[in-house]
């Protein structure tokens, strides 16, 4: 996988964990090993500008996804072709506030937001109840699997 992480903020973020999270999620979704993904971390100001420009909504948001080649998940019989998956933009400052409210770490929140953004890049949405159930179920499974893999890795 070609995964690039660019932190444009002053937040101390473990970029290697984000890289491992993205790799795990792409593998779980049977995305081609030569697919390309960019993960960008922006401050509140730039994130607010993107949010207003692309979604016409004021204020910063936690995550935005910008798909490129419209890749879709693969399955046991079919791996997604190689291509440019797109960009996931995260805002650590917004994520930190959400993490505090949820009672978990900033890294856990960023992992969740990254997974959520990547699922959007792969065509998932949560506008309808059935879509939301599917997307959030996949998101939960990926996060639980990653957490288990990380525990095994650390032991």
C-alpha positions, 0 to 999 in steps of 0.5 A: 500500500502506498499510504502517505501521512502528512501532519500539518498541525502542531499536535503530536500524533503517532503517524505510524499507528495511523499508517498501520490502521490504514493498512489494516483497514485496506487489507480487511476491505480487500483493497489492492496492495498498490492502492494509494491513500493520503492521510492529512491532518489539518488545524481548525482553520484549514478544516473549516475552510474545506468544510465550507467549500465542499459541504457548504457547512460552517465550522470545522469538522472531524473528518472529510473524505475526498475519493479519487478513482471510485474504488470499491471494496473487494471480497474473498474472490475479488481484490479491488484494482490498484488505483488512487483511493483518495484523501482522508483529512482529519482535524486532531483538535476536533477529534481531541474534544470528541475523544474527551467526551467519549472517554477514550484517547485521541489516538482511538478517536483518530483511528475511528475517524480514519476508518470512517473516512476510508469507508466513505472513500470506498463508497459507504454512506450513512444517510439511510438507516440500513446504510448506517447499520452496514457502515458502522458495523464494518467500522466496528469490526475493523476497529476491533480487529485492529485493536486485537492485532495491535495487542498481539503486536505489542506483546 
